[in-house]
Amino acid sequence: MDLEFAIQCAVISTCKIFDINNDLNEIEITTLIRATFNDGIRITLPQLLKWASSTEEVKAYFSFFRMDGPEMISI
C-alpha cells in the first residue's frame, strides 16, 4: 500500500508540475504493483529500480515527460 501511495503521489505531482489535467487511474496502479510484488514483503530500493527500469508502463511515463528513467540511477 505504501508503494501504491508513493506512485500515486508522484504521478499527481508530476501532472501538476507539467500542468496536465489528467484523472489518476488508481486501479491501474494498484493492479500493476500487486501483480509484481507480493503483499506484505519489504521492497528494497534496488528491487524497485530494477522493476521500474524494466516495466513498459514506467518507461512510458518517463518518456512522456522527457525525464531520465530509473535505469540512469546507480546504487
C-alpha positions in Angstrom: 0.0 0.0 0.0 2.9 2.4 0.7 4.4 1.8 -2.7 1.0 2.4 -4.4 0.5 5.6 -2.4 4.0 6.8 -3.3 3.5 6.2 -7.0 0.1 7.9 -6.9 1.7 10.9 -5.2 4.5 11.0 -7.8 2.0 10.8 -10.7 -0.3 13.5 -9.3 2.7 15.8 -8.5 4.2 15.4 -12.0 0.9 16.2 -13.6 0.6 19.3 -11.5 4.2 20.4 -12.3 3.6 20.0 -16.0 0.1 21.4 -15.9 -1.6 18.3 -17.2 -5.2 17.8 -16.2 -5.4 14.1 -16.0 -7.5 11.8 -13.8 -5.4 9.3 -12.0 -6.4 5.7 -12.5 -5.7 4.3 -9.0 -6.9 0.8 -10.0 -4.3 0.6 -12.8 -1.5 1.5 -10.4 -2.8 -1.0 -7.8 -3.1 -3.8 -10.3 0.4 -3.1 -11.6 2.0 -3.1 -8.2 0.1 -6.1 -6.8 0.8 -8.2 -9.9 4.6 -7.5 -9.4 5.2 -7.6 -5.7 3.9 -10.0 -3.0 1.7 -8.4 -0.4 3.5 -7.6 2.9 7.0 -8.0 1.7 9.7 -5.4 2.1 10.8 -3.9 -1.2 14.3 -2.6 -1.4 15.4 0.3 -3.5 17.5 -1.9 -5.8 14.4 -4.1 -6.4 12.3 -1.1 -7.1 14.8 0.4 -9.5 15.2 -2.9 -11.3 11.4 -3.3 -11.7 10.9 0.3 -12.8 13.7 0.1 -15.4 12.2 -3.0 -17.0 8.5 -2.1 -16.9 7.0 -0.7 -20.0 4.4 1.5 -18.2 7.1 3.1 -16.1 9.3 3.6 -19.2 6.4 5.3 -21.0 5.8 7.6 -18.0 9.4 8.8 -18.0 9.5 9.1 -21.8 6.3 11.1 -21.9 7.8 13.7 -19.5 11.2 13.5 -21.2 12.8 12.6 -17.9 15.7 10.3 -17.2 14.4 6.9 -16.2 15.3 4.8 -13.2 17.9 2.9 -15.3 20.0 6.0 -15.1 20.4 5.7 -11.3 23.2 3.6 -9.9 23.3 2.3 -6.4 
